[in-house]
Amino acid sequence: MLPPALAGFLLINPRSGKGRPTVDELAAAARERGIDVHVLREGDDPAALMRTRPGADALGIAGGDGSLAPAAQVAIERELPFVCVPFGTRNHFARDLGLDRADPLAALAAFSAEERRIDVGRVGERLFLNNVSLGAYASLVHRREAHRRRRDALAGIRALLRTPAHPHPLKLRVDGKPVSARVVLIANNAYELRLFDLGARPNLTEGRLHLYSAGGLLPTDWDERVGQVFELDGPPALQAAIDGEPVELQLPLLCRLEPRALRVLVSPSG
């Protein structure tokens, strides 16, 4: 027997979803379940909305990977369970939770689902659910974002084509030891690594960070370090991507794992 539905609050990022369901269809389906819904508008602060919403027993967000971490951070702060509704283009976190990424409506059932706890990572004080990337892939993400701001419909393709033009390896020190690589990835639990994409994570409660680094034009030979904390040092400022979102990091800083810090509700089908 499933527990009763919680008083849920769901943010919907309309810039994430493409195709079906529409934003209106998703919002209507959530409201039919008694979930309080807010569709994000230009200028809205998702974290502030979640911090100030009274009466919620669970906090959810419908969006892609880049939308999730700020909401998860507030869920941890408020000691509330978190719901992920896959509504983006890749939805790697939803995949690793075992959700059907093609069925956002089914994920709404999580508001009456059993709870589990999973690991999260932090780079400095910023939470991440998937990974932090540095080097060539981070440069790609930053260029793609710049193209999008110029309303370039071919942003992703053009950024990808320019990736081999990132000739200089990234020079870092990890726990005081030098690392020279074109791609560095700090992952919340272990990934199945592929040439052009990340595979799935079989475990979200392993309790370890994995730092992968690779040189060469194509990342085919990976070095791996495993631990709960990594100290990064290098250039004072460094382009990065956190869960696929472009950011600039100030070094030195710590990456650390927080085991089972996030309470997650997963729909019965997941």
Secondary structure by P-SEA (a helix, b strand, c coil): ccccccbbbbbbccccccccccaaaaaaaaaaabbbbbcccccccaaaaaaacccccbbbbbccccccaaaaaaaaaacbbbbbccccccaaaaaaacccccccccccccccbbbbbbbbbbcccccccccccccaaaaaaaaaaaaaaacccaaaaaaaaacccccccbbbbcccccccccbbbbbccccccccccccccccccccbbbbbbbbcccccbbbbbbccbbbbbcccbbbbbcccccccccccbbbbbbcccbbbbbcccc
